[in-house]
């Protein structure tokens, strides 16, 4: 079984995750803020991974530390779960609708962290009025995951009016694209270089 457990404790955050990649999407998540917890539940459900995650942070100063550090821990756990990266598909892509919003994600588990994020037309109110979740935090999360997983992520939201729908579409789509990239495919390293 492809499993990993990672804990990160700093003066700003305390985050622990246990992940089983080949699961059924069963989640127990308390990421320290309801909206982010919900987005992570959707992400892991679409990744089809079983996860227990608990996170706390100095959210009185804003959500940045909590969101970024959670991304770091998730990326590390995914990387640990696939170990030497033998037998993974490596590439994944998905397009996913959420009502009027559409998200596209392309993934390469390349060992080279990079993020290209195109959020489309940002609503006049930068924060989702229902949740207070700043759209900039989405890119911070993507970069944190990409760095600690060693992945190239191209993510875009070409259409969408509602900020909540746009963020939700992206988290679901990221889960689906990573599910394809991390899926078992052969036995060797998926690179002519012989390593990732």
C-alpha positions as CSV (number, residue, x, y, z in Angstrom):
1,X,0.0,0.0,0.0
2,X,1.2,3.5,-0.9
3,X,1.0,5.3,2.5
4,X,2.7,8.2,4.2
5,X,2.5,10.2,7.4
6,X,3.9,13.7,7.7
7,X,3.9,16.2,10.5
8,X,5.0,19.8,10.4
9,X,5.2,22.0,13.5
10,X,6.4,25.5,13.5
11,X,5.8,28.6,15.6
12,X,3.1,29.5,13.1
13,X,1.4,26.1,12.3
14,X,0.9,22.6,13.5
15,X,-0.2,20.2,10.7
16,X,-0.4,16.4,10.5
17,X,-1.5,14.2,7.6
18,X,-1.8,10.5,7.1
19,X,-2.5,9.5,3.5
20,X,-3.2,6.2,1.7
21,X,-3.1,6.8,-2.0
22,X,-4.9,3.7,-3.1
23,X,-8.0,4.4,-1.1
24,X,-11.7,5.3,-1.7
25,X,-11.7,9.0,-1.0
26,X,-12.6,8.6,2.7
27,X,-11.5,11.8,4.5
28,X,-11.4,13.1,8.1
29,X,-10.2,16.7,7.6
30,X,-10.0,19.6,10.0
31,X,-7.6,22.1,8.4
32,X,-8.3,24.9,10.8
33,X,-10.9,26.8,8.7
34,X,-14.2,25.4,7.3
35,X,-13.9,26.5,3.7
36,X,-10.3,25.2,3.3
37,X,-11.3,21.9,5.0
38,X,-14.1,21.5,2.5
39,X,-11.8,22.2,-0.5
40,X,-9.3,19.6,0.8
41,X,-12.1,17.1,1.3
42,X,-13.1,17.6,-2.4
43,X,-9.4,17.4,-3.5
44,X,-8.7,14.1,-1.7
45,X,-12.1,12.6,-2.7
46,X,-11.3,13.2,-6.4
47,X,-7.7,12.0,-5.8
48,X,-9.4,8.8,-4.4
49,X,-7.1,8.8,-1.4
50,X,-8.0,8.0,2.2
51,X,-6.8,10.9,4.4
52,X,-6.7,12.1,8.0
53,X,-5.6,15.7,8.3
54,X,-5.5,18.1,11.2
55,X,-4.1,21.6,10.9
56,X,-3.9,24.6,13.2
57,X,-2.3,28.0,12.5
58,X,-2.1,31.6,13.5
59,X,-5.1,32.5,11.5
60,X,-5.5,35.7,13.5
61,X,-2.8,37.1,11.2
62,X,-4.5,35.7,8.1
63,X,-4.7,32.3,6.5
64,X,-1.4,32.4,4.5
65,X,0.8,30.4,6.9
66,X,-1.9,27.7,7.4
67,X,-2.6,27.3,3.7
68,X,1.0,27.3,2.6
69,X,2.2,24.9,5.3
70,X,-0.7,22.5,4.6
71,X,0.3,22.5,1.0
72,X,3.9,21.7,2.0
73,X,2.8,18.8,4.2
74,X,0.4,17.4,1.5
75,X,3.1,17.5,-1.1
76,X,5.6,15.8,1.2
77,X,3.1,13.1,2.0
78,X,2.3,12.4,-1.7
79,X,6.0,12.3,-2.5
80,X,6.7,9.9,0.4
81,X,3.8,7.7,-0.7
82,X,5.2,7.2,-4.2
83,X,8.7,6.7,-2.8
84,X,11.2,6.4,-5.7
85,X,8.4,7.2,-8.3
86,X,8.8,3.8,-10.0
87,X,5.6,2.7,-11.8
88,X,3.6,5.9,-11.8
89,X,2.0,7.3,-14.9
90,X,3.8,10.6,-14.2
91,X,1.4,12.8,-16.4
92,X,-2.2,13.7,-15.7
93,X,-4.7,16.2,-17.0
94,X,-8.3,17.0,-16.4
95,X,-11.0,19.5,-17.3
96,X,-13.8,19.9,-14.8
97,X,-17.0,22.1,-14.6
98,X,-18.6,23.5,-11.5
99,X,-21.8,25.1,-12.7
100,X,-20.7,28.2,-14.6
101,X,-17.0,27.7,-13.8
102,X,-14.5,25.5,-15.6
103,X,-11.0,24.5,-14.4
104,X,-8.1,22.9,-16.3
105,X,-5.1,21.2,-14.7
106,X,-2.1,19.5,-16.3
107,X,0.4,17.7,-14.1
108,X,3.9,16.3,-14.6
109,X,5.5,14.6,-11.6
110,X,8.9,15.6,-13.0
111,X,11.0,16.4,-10.0
112,X,11.0,20.0,-11.2
113,X,8.6,22.3,-9.2
114,X,6.8,24.8,-11.3
115,X,3.4,26.4,-11.3
116,X,1.6,28.4,-14.0
117,X,-1.7,29.6,-12.5
118,X,-4.2,31.5,-14.6
119,X,-7.3,32.3,-12.4
120,X,-9.1,34.0,-15.3
121,X,-11.0,37.2,-14.6
122,X,-10.8,37.8,-10.8
123,X,-14.1,38.9,-9.4
124,X,-14.3,42.6,-8.2
125,X,-14.2,41.4,-4.6
126,X,-10.9,39.5,-4.3
127,X,-12.2,37.5,-1.4
128,X,-15.1,35.1,-1.7
129,X,-17.9,37.0,0.1
130,X,-19.2,33.8,1.6
131,X,-16.0,32.4,3.0
132,X,-13.4,35.3,3.2
133,X,-11.0,33.0,1.3
134,X,-8.5,35.1,-0.6
135,X,-8.0,33.9,-4.2
136,X,-4.2,34.5,-3.9
137,X,-4.1,31.7,-1.4
138,X,-5.0,29.2,-4.1
139,X,-1.7,30.0,-5.9
140,X,0.2,29.8,-2.6
141,X,-1.2,26.4,-2.0
142,X,-0.4,25.2,-5.5
143,X,3.2,26.3,-5.2
144,X,3.6,24.7,-1.8
145,X,2.4,21.3,-3.1
146,X,4.5,21.6,-6.3
147,X,7.7,22.3,-4.4
148,X,7.4,19.5,-1.9
149,X,6.0,17.0,-4.4
150,X,8.4,18.0,-7.2
151,X,5.7,18.6,-9.7
152,X,5.0,20.9,-12.6
153,X,1.4,22.2,-12.4
154,X,-0.4,24.2,-15.1
155,X,-3.7,25.3,-13.7
156,X,-6.3,27.6,-15.2
157,X,-9.9,28.7,-14.6
158,X,-10.9,30.0,-18.1
159,X,-14.5,30.6,-17.1
160,X,-16.4,31.4,-13.9
161,X,-18.3,34.2,-12.2
162,X,-18.6,32.9,-8.6
163,X,-15.3,32.8,-6.7
164,X,-16.5,29.8,-4.6
165,X,-17.3,27.8,-7.8
166,X,-13.9,28.7,-9.4
167,X,-11.9,27.6,-6.3
168,X,-14.0,24.4,-5.9
169,X,-13.6,23.5,-9.6
170,X,-9.9,23.9,-9.3
171,X,-9.5,21.8,-6.2
172,X,-11.6,19.0,-7.7
173,X,-9.7,19.2,-11.0
174,X,-6.3,19.1,-9.3
175,X,-7.4,15.9,-7.4
176,X,-8.5,14.2,-10.7
177,X,-5.3,15.2,-12.6
178,X,-3.0,14.0,-9.8
179,X,-5.0,10.8,-9.5
180,X,-4.1,10.1,-13.2
181,X,-0.4,11.2,-12.7
182,X,0.1,9.1,-9.6
183,X,-1.8,6.0,-10.8
184,X,0.2,2.8,-11.2
185,X,1.6,2.3,-14.8
186,X,4.3,-0.2,-15.4
187,X,7.2,-0.9,-13.0
188,X,10.1,1.4,-14.0
189,X,10.9,5.1,-13.7
190,X,8.8,7.0,-16.3
191,X,11.7,8.9,-17.8
192,X,14.4,8.2,-20.5
193,X,16.8,9.7,-18.0
194,X,16.2,6.8,-15.6
195,X,15.2,9.1,-12.7
196,X,12.8,11.9,-11.8
